[in-house]
């Protein structure tokens, strides 16, 4: 006759709950929403036009840093040639608006699409390289883009292009349009990155970053995932370049294809925190403040930026966000998994 096991033969196993969000992510999300509302509803009506133009520069830095971090911090691809798509986006928006006649607000995302289409075939060449060879390869691609641009008469050759689509538009209206466009694109890029990292693609990217060979053995399509991220990051760089062109009303090969953009992206992500969404945003704000405060020091400005970068790398390997978050205990954008024991609940199992 079979008898039921007594209570003494059973052991209690605590119930485990896995979730994506946390109290800090809910509070942080609310703070981010309020900040966006302030930037959208209060700032444009209480600051001067010069400050609005400077804020467009900050939004561009956030877009560049977040997309570069998506590629390098999550995809494991260190690029020093994203200025190729910044330049293509800058030239593209002026050509689409002035020559083709497409409205400016439509030309900016279209410039991003053009850069994505350029990045797709480029990726098949670059992905034959790895590590440092990949990084140098991206720089070579940027130089090829620059040289090709100077040979096209429709793009102004070596002298560049000036944006005429804003001719006759009041300066206040022009700055407002560029500001709103930059703010919307920044929010969409950050939100898109957040959604990607919460998807299966994001989980695969995390595995690729840790160990590409192990990720491939578990069924992750490494090249496909990296290609998607590379194309998306290039589209983001293209839209950032388009915003730079709208804000300055002119592009030239030496300025829009400058390697300084890649240096700034690396600096921002390193001091903010590689492999997080919050880090590049904080790094962009810090870089923006340093740029505004130290610009009058000439070449010493770059020296001071280098000193700051070295100090952060040596003292804070996980960046400023690693320090502020307690090495990941606090998250504003909850993209990871959190495992915790639910108090007051348990399951009973019979030992084998």
C-alpha positions as CSV (number, residue, x, y, z in Angstrom):
1,X,0.0,0.0,0.0
2,X,1.3,3.4,-1.0
3,X,1.3,6.1,1.6
4,X,1.7,9.9,1.2
5,X,5.0,11.3,2.2
6,X,5.0,13.0,5.6
7,X,5.8,16.6,6.1
8,X,9.2,15.7,7.4
9,X,10.2,14.2,4.0
10,X,9.4,17.4,2.2
11,X,11.7,20.4,1.9
12,X,10.7,23.9,1.1
13,X,12.1,25.6,-2.0
14,X,11.7,29.4,-2.1
15,X,9.8,30.8,-5.1
16,X,12.0,32.7,-7.5
17,X,10.7,35.5,-9.6
18,X,12.6,36.9,-12.7
19,X,11.7,40.4,-13.9
20,X,13.2,43.1,-16.1
21,X,12.3,46.2,-14.2
22,X,13.1,47.4,-10.7
23,X,12.2,50.3,-8.5
24,X,15.2,52.2,-9.7
25,X,14.2,51.7,-13.3
26,X,10.6,52.9,-12.7
27,X,11.8,56.0,-10.8
28,X,14.5,56.6,-13.5
29,X,12.0,56.2,-16.3
30,X,9.8,58.8,-14.7
31,X,12.7,61.2,-14.3
32,X,13.7,60.7,-17.9
33,X,10.1,61.4,-19.0
34,X,10.0,64.6,-16.9
35,X,13.3,65.7,-18.4
36,X,12.1,65.2,-21.9
37,X,8.9,67.1,-21.1
38,X,11.0,70.0,-19.8
39,X,13.2,70.0,-22.9
40,X,10.1,70.0,-25.1
41,X,7.8,72.3,-23.2
42,X,9.8,74.7,-21.1
43,X,13.3,75.1,-22.5
44,X,12.4,76.4,-26.0
45,X,10.5,79.3,-24.6
46,X,12.9,80.4,-21.8
47,X,16.4,80.3,-23.4
48,X,18.0,82.3,-26.2
49,X,18.6,81.0,-29.7
50,X,22.3,80.4,-29.1
51,X,21.6,78.1,-26.2
52,X,19.0,76.2,-28.4
53,X,21.7,75.7,-31.1
54,X,24.1,74.5,-28.5
55,X,21.5,72.0,-27.2
56,X,21.1,70.7,-30.7
57,X,24.8,69.9,-30.5
58,X,24.2,68.0,-27.2
59,X,21.4,66.0,-28.8
60,X,23.7,65.1,-31.7
61,X,26.3,63.9,-29.2
62,X,23.8,61.7,-27.4
63,X,22.7,60.1,-30.7
64,X,26.3,59.5,-31.8
65,X,27.3,58.1,-28.4
66,X,24.3,55.8,-27.9
67,X,24.5,54.3,-31.4
68,X,28.3,53.9,-31.2
69,X,27.9,52.2,-27.8
70,X,25.2,49.9,-29.3
71,X,27.8,48.8,-31.9
72,X,30.9,48.7,-29.7
73,X,29.6,48.2,-26.2
74,X,27.0,45.5,-27.1
75,X,28.1,44.3,-30.5
76,X,31.8,44.2,-29.8
77,X,32.7,46.2,-32.9
78,X,35.1,49.0,-32.3
79,X,34.7,51.5,-35.1
80,X,36.8,54.6,-35.6
81,X,35.3,55.5,-38.9
82,X,31.7,56.4,-38.2
83,X,32.4,59.8,-39.6
84,X,31.9,58.2,-43.0
85,X,28.2,58.1,-42.3
86,X,28.1,61.4,-40.5
87,X,29.5,63.0,-43.6
88,X,27.2,61.1,-45.9
89,X,24.2,62.2,-43.8
90,X,25.3,65.8,-43.8
91,X,25.8,65.9,-47.6
92,X,22.7,63.8,-48.1
93,X,20.3,66.1,-46.3
94,X,21.5,69.1,-48.2
95,X,21.3,67.3,-51.5
96,X,17.8,65.9,-50.8
97,X,16.5,69.3,-49.6
98,X,18.1,71.7,-52.1
99,X,18.4,69.6,-55.3
100,X,15.6,67.0,-55.0
101,X,13.3,69.4,-53.2
102,X,12.2,67.1,-50.4
103,X,11.0,68.9,-47.2
104,X,13.7,69.2,-44.6
105,X,11.9,67.3,-41.9
106,X,11.6,64.4,-44.2
107,X,15.1,64.7,-45.6
108,X,16.7,64.1,-42.2
109,X,15.3,60.5,-41.7
110,X,15.8,59.9,-45.4
111,X,19.5,60.8,-45.0
112,X,19.6,58.1,-42.3
113,X,18.0,55.6,-44.7
114,X,20.6,56.4,-47.3
115,X,23.4,55.8,-44.8
116,X,21.9,52.5,-43.8
117,X,21.8,51.5,-47.5
118,X,25.5,52.5,-47.8
119,X,26.4,50.6,-44.6
120,X,24.8,47.3,-45.8
121,X,27.3,46.5,-48.6
122,X,30.1,48.1,-46.7
123,X,29.5,45.6,-43.8
124,X,30.3,42.7,-46.1
125,X,33.7,44.1,-46.7
126,X,34.4,45.1,-43.1
127,X,33.2,41.9,-41.5
128,X,36.0,40.0,-43.2
129,X,38.2,41.8,-40.7
130,X,38.4,41.4,-36.9
131,X,39.6,43.3,-33.9
132,X,42.1,46.1,-34.6
133,X,41.9,45.3,-38.4
134,X,38.2,46.1,-38.3
135,X,38.8,49.4,-36.5
136,X,41.4,50.5,-39.1
137,X,39.2,49.2,-41.9
138,X,36.3,51.5,-40.8
139,X,38.8,54.5,-40.8
140,X,39.8,53.6,-44.4
141,X,36.2,53.4,-45.4
142,X,35.7,56.9,-44.0
143,X,38.6,58.3,-46.0
144,X,37.2,56.6,-49.2
145,X,33.8,58.3,-48.5
146,X,35.6,61.6,-48.1
147,X,37.7,61.3,-51.3
148,X,34.7,60.1,-53.3
149,X,32.7,63.2,-52.1
150,X,35.3,65.6,-53.2
151,X,35.2,64.1,-56.7
152,X,31.4,64.7,-57.2
153,X,30.7,68.1,-58.6
154,X,27.0,67.9,-57.6
155,X,28.3,67.8,-53.9
156,X,30.5,70.9,-54.3
157,X,33.7,69.1,-54.8
158,X,36.3,70.0,-52.2
159,X,34.6,73.3,-51.3
160,X,31.4,71.7,-49.8
161,X,27.8,72.7,-49.9
162,X,25.6,75.4,-48.3
163,X,22.0,74.7,-47.3
164,X,19.6,77.0,-49.1
165,X,16.3,75.4,-48.2
166,X,16.1,77.6,-45.2
167,X,16.4,80.8,-47.3
168,X,13.7,83.2,-46.4
169,X,12.9,81.4,-43.1
170,X,13.0,83.5,-40.0
171,X,16.0,82.6,-37.7
172,X,13.7,81.9,-34.8
173,X,11.6,79.5,-36.8
174,X,14.7,77.8,-38.3
175,X,16.4,77.2,-34.9
176,X,13.1,76.0,-33.5
177,X,12.6,73.5,-36.3
178,X,16.1,72.1,-35.9
179,X,15.8,71.9,-32.2
180,X,12.5,70.0,-32.3
181,X,13.8,67.7,-34.9
182,X,16.9,66.9,-33.0
183,X,15.0,66.3,-29.7
184,X,12.6,63.9,-31.4
185,X,15.3,62.0,-33.1
186,X,17.4,61.7,-29.9
187,X,14.4,60.3,-28.0
188,X,13.6,57.9,-30.8
189,X,17.2,56.7,-30.9
190,X,17.4,56.1,-27.1
191,X,14.0,54.4,-27.1
192,X,14.9,52.3,-30.1
193,X,18.2,51.2,-28.4
194,X,16.3,50.3,-25.2
195,X,13.7,48.2,-27.1
196,X,16.5,46.4,-29.1
197,X,18.3,45.5,-25.9
198,X,15.1,44.1,-24.4
199,X,14.5,41.9,-27.5
200,X,16.0,38.5,-28.5
201,X,18.5,40.5,-30.7
202,X,19.7,42.3,-27.6
203,X,20.2,39.1,-25.7
204,X,22.2,37.7,-28.5
205,X,24.3,40.8,-28.7
206,X,25.1,40.5,-25.0
207,X,26.3,36.9,-25.6
208,X,28.3,38.0,-28.6
209,X,30.0,40.7,-26.6
210,X,31.0,38.2,-23.9
211,X,32.2,35.5,-26.3
212,X,31.3,35.3,-30.0
213,X,32.4,31.7,-30.4
214,X,30.3,30.5,-27.5
215,X,27.3,32.6,-28.7
216,X,27.6,31.0,-32.1
217,X,27.7,27.5,-30.6
218,X,24.4,28.3,-28.8
219,X,22.6,29.2,-32.0
220,X,23.2,33.0,-32.1
221,X,23.6,34.2,-35.7
222,X,26.7,36.4,-35.0
223,X,27.3,38.0,-38.3
224,X,23.6,38.7,-38.9
225,X,23.2,40.3,-35.5
226,X,26.3,42.4,-35.9
227,X,25.2,43.5,-39.4
228,X,21.9,44.7,-38.1
229,X,23.6,46.7,-35.4
230,X,26.2,48.1,-37.7
231,X,23.5,49.3,-40.2
232,X,21.4,50.7,-37.5
233,X,24.3,52.6,-35.9
234,X,25.3,53.9,-39.3
235,X,21.8,55.2,-39.9
236,X,21.9,57.0,-36.5
237,X,25.3,58.5,-37.4
238,X,23.8,59.7,-40.7
239,X,20.9,61.4,-39.0
240,X,23.3,63.0,-36.6
241,X,25.3,64.3,-39.6
242,X,22.1,65.7,-41.1
243,X,21.4,67.6,-37.9
244,X,24.9,69.0,-37.9
245,X,24.3,70.3,-41.4
246,X,21.0,71.8,-40.5
247,X,22.5,73.5,-37.4
248,X,25.5,74.9,-39.2
249,X,23.8,75.5,-42.6
250,X,27.0,74.2,-44.4
251,X,29.2,71.1,-44.8
252,X,32.7,70.7,-46.1
253,X,34.7,67.5,-46.5
254,X,37.3,68.3,-43.9
255,X,34.8,69.2,-41.2
256,X,32.0,66.8,-41.7
257,X,34.3,63.8,-42.3
258,X,36.6,64.8,-39.4
259,X,38.0,61.9,-37.3
260,X,37.4,64.1,-34.3
261,X,33.8,62.8,-34.2
262,X,35.0,59.3,-33.6
263,X,37.4,60.5,-30.9
264,X,34.6,62.3,-29.2
265,X,32.3,59.3,-29.4
266,X,34.9,57.0,-27.8
267,X,35.7,59.6,-25.1
268,X,32.0,60.0,-24.3
269,X,31.3,56.3,-24.0
270,X,34.5,55.6,-22.1
271,X,33.9,58.2,-19.4
272,X,30.2,57.5,-19.3
273,X,30.3,53.7,-19.2
274,X,30.7,51.2,-22.0
275,X,27.9,48.6,-22.4
276,X,25.0,50.6,-20.9
277,X,22.4,53.0,-22.2
278,X,22.7,55.4,-19.3
279,X,26.5,55.7,-19.6
280,X,26.7,57.4,-23.1
281,X,24.0,59.9,-22.1
282,X,25.9,60.9,-19.0
283,X,29.1,61.0,-20.9
284,X,27.6,63.2,-23.6
285,X,26.4,65.7,-20.9
286,X,29.8,65.7,-19.2
287,X,31.6,66.2,-22.6
288,X,29.1,69.0,-23.6
289,X,29.8,70.9,-20.3
290,X,33.6,70.4,-20.6
291,X,33.4,71.6,-24.2
292,X,31.5,74.7,-23.3
293,X,33.7,75.6,-20.3
294,X,37.1,74.7,-21.7
295,X,36.7,75.8,-25.4
296,X,38.5,79.1,-24.7
297,X,41.7,77.3,-23.7
298,X,42.6,76.4,-27.3
299,X,44.8,73.3,-27.7
300,X,44.9,72.9,-23.9
301,X,41.2,72.0,-24.1
302,X,42.1,68.7,-25.9
303,X,44.8,68.0,-23.4
304,X,42.4,68.4,-20.5
305,X,39.9,66.1,-22.2
306,X,42.7,63.5,-22.5
307,X,43.6,63.9,-18.8
308,X,40.0,63.4,-17.8
309,X,39.7,60.3,-20.0
310,X,42.9,58.7,-18.6
311,X,41.7,59.4,-15.0
312,X,38.4,57.8,-15.6
313,X,39.9,54.7,-17.2
314,X,42.3,54.2,-14.3
315,X,40.0,55.1,-11.4
316,X,36.6,54.1,-12.8
317,X,36.9,51.2,-15.3
318,X,33.1,51.0,-15.6
319,X,32.8,54.8,-16.2
320,X,30.8,57.4,-14.3
321,X,27.6,55.4,-14.6
322,X,29.3,52.4,-13.0
323,X,30.1,54.6,-10.0
324,X,26.7,56.2,-9.8
325,X,24.8,52.9,-10.2
326,X,26.8,51.0,-7.7
327,X,28.3,48.8,-10.4
328,X,24.9,48.0,-11.9
329,X,22.7,47.8,-8.9
330,X,20.7,50.8,-10.1
331,X,19.2,50.9,-13.6
332,X,17.3,53.6,-15.4
333,X,16.8,51.5,-18.5
334,X,16.0,48.0,-17.3
335,X,17.4,45.8,-20.0
336,X,18.8,43.0,-17.9
337,X,17.2,40.3,-15.9
338,X,16.8,40.5,-12.1
339,X,16.3,37.3,-10.0
340,X,14.9,37.6,-6.5
341,X,13.3,35.4,-3.9
342,X,9.6,36.2,-3.3
343,X,9.2,36.6,0.5
344,X,6.5,34.6,2.3
345,X,6.1,32.0,-0.5
346,X,7.6,28.6,-1.1
347,X,7.0,25.4,-3.0
348,X,7.4,21.9,-1.5
349,X,9.2,19.2,-3.3
350,X,10.0,15.6,-2.2
351,X,13.7,14.8,-2.1
352,X,14.9,12.2,-4.6
